[in-house]
Amino acid sequence: MKKLAVFDLDGTLFDTKDVNFSAYSKAFEDLGYKESIDYRYYCDYCNGTSYKDFIPKILGTVSKDSLEAIHRRKMELYPSFLGKARMNEGLFSLIRAIRGEYTVALATTASRQNVFDILERFSVRDCFDIFVTKEDVMKVKPDPECFIKAMEKAGAGKEDTIIFEDSETGLLAAKASGADYLRVYGYN
């Protein structure tokens, strides 16, 4: 059985809170919302959670169409703020060291476009053998679906898999997958 190392994106491989905060703030502005997102509030309560959960807490009642319009605009703006991202050099050194002995997967509930935008910006797309993104799953973390899909794609069992995660939600998903997991600090 092949060994598998699975890495989360936001808060694990990259600190993207400033990227996402800036993109959401600009999306609110572009779409004419008077409410703004407080940076500290975003970092403490929104970063790493679904836009479907935190945007209504900021705006109050918001239609599904408006919610999706904000998110679409945020995704359009995301690449323009990638200069604010910070790469976890230590984890990328680890990935380079284990390549060959491990299949390396990226499993996230971020969009495929955002994933490839940041990986290409930092020239690290080729570090990964497998990608599982929001478009590949029906359920988001804390459901373990993204990690289980990575294991299936790699042909690896949970006993041969290690997951690197940062958030409480992601750690719950990692634990539920049955694989071993490590918590990453300092990038969220």
WOVEN-V204713 format. One record per pair of residues at least 12 apart in sequence whose C-alpha atoms are under 10 Angstrom apart, sorted by the first residue. I is the first residue (numbers start at 1). GAP is how many residues later the second one is. D is the distance in Angstrom with one decimal. If there is no record, write none. Layout:
BEGIN
i->(I;I)
gap->(GAP;GAP)
d->(D;D)
END
This chain:
BEGIN
i->(1;1;1;1;1;1;2;2;2;2;2;2;2;2;2;2;2;3;3;3;3;3;3;3;3;3;3;3;3;3;3;3;3;4;4;4;4;4;4;4;4;4;4;4;4;4;4;4;4;4;4;4;4;5;5;5;5;5;5;5;5;5;5;5;5;5;5;5;5;5;5;5;5;5;6;6;6;6;6;6;6;6;6;6;6;6;6;6;6;6;6;6;6;6;6;6;6;6;7;7;7;7;7;7;7;7;7;7;7;7;7;7;7;7;7;7;8;8;8;8;8;8;8;8;8;8;8;8;8;8;8;8;8;9;9;9;9;9;9;9;9;9;9;9;9;10;10;10;10;10;10;10;10;10;10;10;10;10;11;11;11;11;11;11;11;11;11;11;11;11;11;12;12;12;12;12;12;12;12;12;12;12;12;12;13;13;13;13;13;13;13;13;13;13;13;13;13;13;13;14;14;14;14;14;14;14;14;14;14;14;14;15;15;15;15;15;15;15;15;16;16;16;16;16;16;16;16;16;16;16;16;17;17;17;17;17;17;17;17;17;17;17;18;18;18;18;18;18;18;18;18;18;18;19;19;19;19;19;19;19;19;19;19;19;20;20;20;20;20;20;20;20;20;20;20;20;20;21;21;21;21;21;21;21;21;21;21;22;22;22;22;22;22;22;22;22;23;23;23;23;23;23;23;23;23;23;23;23;24;24;24;24;24;24;24;24;24;24;24;24;24;25;25;25;25;25;26;26;26;26;26;27;27;27;27;27;27;27;27;27;27;28;28;28;28;28;28;28;29;30;30;30;31;31;31;31;33;33;34;35;35;36;36;37;37;37;38;41;42;42;43;44;45;46;47;47;48;48;48;48;48;48;48;48;49;49;49;49;49;49;50;50;50;50;51;51;51;51;52;52;52;52;55;55;55;75;75;75;76;76;78;78;78;78;79;79;79;79;79;80;82;82;82;82;82;83;83;83;85;85;85;85;86;86;86;87;87;87;87;88;88;88;91;91;92;92;95;95;96;96;99;99;99;102;102;102;102;102;103;103;103;103;103;103;103;103;103;103;104;104;104;104;104;104;104;104;105;105;105;105;105;105;105;105;105;105;105;105;106;106;106;106;106;106;106;106;106;106;106;106;106;107;107;107;107;107;107;107;107;107;107;107;107;107;107;107;108;108;108;108;108;108;108;108;108;108;108;108;108;109;109;109;109;109;109;109;109;109;109;109;109;109;110;110;110;110;110;111;111;111;111;111;112;112;112;112;112;112;113;113;113;114;115;115;115;115;116;129;129;130;130;130;130;130;131;131;131;131;132;132;132;132;132;132;132;133;133;133;134;136;137;140;140;140;141;141;141;141;141;141;141;141;142;142;142;142;142;142;142;142;142;142;142;143;143;143;143;143;143;143;143;144;144;144;144;144;144;144;144;144;144;145;145;145;145;146;146;146;147;147;147;147;147;147;147;147;147;147;148;148;148;148;148;148;148;151;151;157;157;158;158;158;158;159;159;159;160;160;161;161;161;161;161;162;162;162;162;162;162;163;163;163;163;163;163;163;164;164;164;164;164;165;165;165;165;165;166;166;166;166;166;166;166;167;167;167;167;168;170;171;171)
gap->(153;154;155;156;158;159;98;99;100;101;149;152;153;154;155;158;159;95;97;98;99;100;101;148;151;152;153;154;155;156;157;158;159;94;95;97;98;99;100;101;146;147;150;151;152;153;154;155;156;157;158;159;175;90;93;94;96;97;98;99;100;101;123;145;146;149;151;155;156;157;158;159;175;176;89;96;97;98;99;100;101;102;122;124;125;126;140;141;144;145;155;156;157;158;159;168;173;175;84;88;97;98;99;100;101;121;124;140;155;156;157;158;159;174;175;177;97;98;99;100;101;102;124;125;138;139;155;156;157;158;159;162;176;97;98;99;100;101;106;109;110;124;155;156;157;37;38;75;77;98;99;100;105;155;156;157;177;178;36;37;75;76;77;154;155;156;173;174;175;176;177;75;76;79;152;153;154;155;171;172;173;174;175;176;73;74;75;76;77;78;79;93;106;151;152;153;171;174;175;71;72;73;74;75;77;78;104;105;172;173;174;69;70;71;72;73;171;172;173;31;32;65;66;67;68;69;70;71;102;171;172;22;25;26;29;30;31;67;68;69;170;171;21;24;25;29;63;64;65;66;67;68;170;55;58;59;60;61;62;63;64;65;66;67;22;26;27;28;54;55;57;58;59;61;62;64;65;16;17;18;21;22;25;26;53;57;60;15;17;52;55;56;58;59;60;62;47;48;50;51;52;53;54;55;56;57;58;59;12;13;18;27;31;46;47;48;49;50;51;53;54;12;13;14;45;49;44;47;48;51;52;42;43;44;45;46;47;48;49;50;51;27;31;41;42;43;45;46;41;40;43;44;35;38;39;42;26;37;25;23;24;22;23;18;21;22;20;17;12;16;145;144;12;12;120;141;61;62;118;119;120;121;122;140;60;91;92;118;120;121;59;60;90;91;16;17;19;20;12;15;16;19;12;15;16;36;38;39;37;38;35;36;39;40;34;35;38;39;42;37;32;35;36;39;40;35;38;39;33;36;37;102;36;101;102;31;32;35;100;96;98;99;73;93;32;35;32;33;31;32;28;29;30;27;52;58;59;60;24;25;26;27;47;48;51;52;53;58;23;24;25;26;27;46;50;57;22;23;24;25;26;27;42;45;46;48;49;58;19;21;22;23;24;25;26;27;40;41;44;57;58;23;24;25;26;27;29;38;39;40;41;42;43;56;57;58;23;24;25;26;27;28;29;32;33;38;39;57;62;23;24;25;26;27;28;29;30;31;32;36;37;61;22;23;24;25;30;21;22;23;24;25;19;20;21;22;23;24;20;21;22;19;16;17;18;19;15;24;25;19;20;21;23;24;15;18;19;22;13;14;15;16;17;18;21;13;16;17;12;13;12;29;30;33;26;27;28;29;30;31;32;33;25;26;27;28;29;30;31;32;33;34;35;26;27;29;30;31;32;33;34;25;26;27;28;29;30;31;32;33;34;28;29;31;32;27;28;31;14;15;16;23;26;27;29;30;31;32;13;25;26;28;29;30;31;26;28;21;22;19;20;21;22;19;20;21;19;20;16;17;18;19;20;12;16;17;18;19;20;12;14;16;17;18;19;20;16;17;18;19;20;16;17;18;19;20;16;17;18;19;20;21;22;16;17;18;21;15;13;12;13)
d->(9.5;7.4;6.1;7.5;9.6;7.3;9.9;8.0;6.8;7.1;9.9;7.5;7.0;5.7;8.3;7.0;8.8;10.0;9.5;7.0;4.8;6.2;8.8;9.5;8.5;9.0;6.3;8.3;9.4;8.8;4.9;6.0;8.4;9.9;10.0;8.7;5.1;4.8;6.0;7.3;8.6;7.3;7.1;8.8;6.4;8.5;8.8;9.5;6.2;4.7;6.4;8.4;10.0;8.4;8.7;9.5;9.8;6.3;6.3;5.0;6.2;8.6;9.8;9.4;9.3;9.9;9.8;8.6;5.8;5.0;5.9;7.7;9.8;9.4;9.9;9.7;8.4;6.0;4.6;5.6;6.4;9.6;9.4;9.0;9.5;9.8;9.9;7.4;7.4;8.6;7.4;6.2;4.6;6.1;8.7;9.7;10.0;9.0;9.0;9.4;7.8;6.2;4.8;6.0;8.0;9.4;9.8;9.3;8.7;6.0;4.9;6.6;9.7;9.9;9.9;9.9;8.7;5.9;5.4;5.3;8.7;9.4;9.8;10.0;9.8;9.4;7.9;6.2;5.5;7.7;9.4;8.1;9.6;6.9;7.2;6.0;8.8;7.9;7.6;9.5;9.6;9.8;9.4;8.3;9.2;9.0;7.3;9.7;10.0;7.9;9.4;8.0;9.2;9.0;8.3;9.2;7.9;7.3;8.9;7.7;9.6;9.6;9.0;7.8;5.8;7.4;7.9;8.0;7.7;4.6;4.2;8.9;7.2;8.3;7.1;5.8;5.5;8.5;8.5;5.9;7.5;8.3;5.9;7.3;8.7;6.2;5.2;8.2;9.0;6.6;7.5;9.3;9.9;8.9;8.9;9.3;8.8;7.5;9.7;6.5;5.5;4.6;5.5;8.9;9.5;10.0;8.8;9.7;9.7;6.1;7.9;8.6;5.7;5.0;6.5;7.5;8.0;4.4;5.2;8.9;9.5;9.4;8.0;9.8;7.3;5.0;6.8;8.8;9.4;7.9;7.1;9.5;8.4;6.9;9.4;6.2;8.2;8.6;7.7;9.4;8.7;6.4;8.7;9.6;8.7;9.4;8.1;8.8;9.4;6.0;6.9;9.3;9.4;10.0;9.3;6.7;8.5;8.6;5.2;5.9;7.8;5.6;6.1;9.5;9.4;10.0;8.0;9.7;7.8;9.0;9.2;6.8;9.9;8.0;9.0;9.3;9.3;7.9;9.0;7.1;6.9;8.2;9.1;8.0;9.3;9.5;9.4;9.3;9.1;8.8;8.7;8.2;9.5;6.9;9.8;9.0;9.8;9.4;8.1;5.1;7.5;8.4;5.4;5.4;8.7;8.2;6.8;9.6;9.3;8.0;9.9;9.4;9.4;7.5;7.7;9.9;8.0;5.2;8.6;8.3;8.5;6.1;9.0;9.3;9.7;8.3;9.6;8.6;7.5;7.7;9.8;8.8;5.9;7.8;8.6;5.5;5.3;9.0;8.9;7.5;9.8;9.9;9.8;9.8;6.7;9.5;8.6;8.5;9.8;9.1;8.2;9.8;9.2;8.3;7.3;8.3;8.5;9.8;9.3;7.5;6.8;8.1;8.9;9.2;7.2;9.4;9.3;9.6;8.7;9.6;8.1;9.9;9.9;9.7;9.4;7.8;9.8;9.6;9.2;6.9;9.2;8.2;8.9;8.3;9.9;10.0;9.1;9.2;8.2;9.9;9.0;9.3;8.7;9.4;8.1;9.0;9.0;7.2;8.9;7.2;8.6;8.9;7.3;8.8;9.3;8.4;8.1;7.1;9.5;9.2;9.6;7.1;8.5;9.2;9.4;7.6;6.4;7.5;8.7;10.0;9.8;8.3;6.8;7.5;9.4;9.6;8.7;9.8;8.4;9.8;9.5;9.7;9.6;7.7;9.7;9.7;9.9;8.0;8.2;9.8;8.8;7.1;9.2;9.2;8.5;8.1;7.0;8.5;7.0;9.7;8.0;8.9;9.3;9.6;9.8;9.4;9.1;9.9;9.9;7.9;6.3;7.8;9.9;9.7;6.9;9.6;8.9;9.4;7.4;5.2;5.4;6.5;9.0;9.3;8.8;10.0;8.8;5.5;5.8;4.5;5.8;7.7;9.1;6.5;8.8;9.2;8.3;9.3;9.9;9.4;6.6;8.2;6.3;5.0;6.2;8.1;9.3;9.0;7.9;9.6;9.6;8.2;6.1;4.6;6.1;8.8;9.7;9.5;5.8;6.2;9.4;8.5;6.8;9.2;9.7;9.8;8.3;6.2;5.1;6.7;9.9;9.6;9.6;8.7;8.6;6.7;8.5;9.8;9.0;7.9;5.2;4.2;8.0;8.7;7.9;10.0;8.9;6.1;7.3;9.9;7.4;9.7;9.2;5.9;5.4;8.5;9.5;9.5;5.8;5.1;6.6;9.4;8.5;8.1;5.4;6.7;6.8;8.9;9.1;9.9;9.8;9.5;9.0;9.7;7.8;9.8;9.7;9.8;8.7;9.9;6.9;9.6;7.3;7.5;9.5;9.5;7.4;9.1;9.6;6.2;8.1;9.8;7.1;6.4;9.2;7.4;10.0;9.9;8.2;8.3;8.1;9.4;9.3;8.9;9.9;9.6;5.9;5.8;8.8;7.7;5.6;8.8;9.8;8.4;4.9;5.8;7.6;5.4;4.4;8.1;9.3;8.2;10.0;8.6;8.5;7.7;5.1;8.6;9.8;7.4;8.4;9.9;8.3;9.4;7.9;4.3;6.2;8.0;5.9;5.2;9.0;7.9;9.5;9.3;7.8;8.5;9.3;9.2;9.4;9.9;8.0;9.8;7.7;7.0;9.4;6.6;9.7;8.8;10.0;9.6;9.2;9.6;6.3;9.1;9.2;9.5;9.5;9.3;8.2;7.1;5.7;4.5;7.6;7.7;6.0;7.5;7.5;8.4;9.7;8.9;5.5;6.4;8.3;8.9;9.7;5.9;4.8;5.2;7.5;9.2;9.4;7.0;6.3;4.4;6.3;8.5;9.0;5.8;5.1;6.0;6.5;7.3;6.4;5.2;5.7;8.8;8.3;5.2;4.8;6.3;8.7;8.0;7.6;8.0;8.4;9.0;8.3;9.2;9.4;7.4;10.0)
END
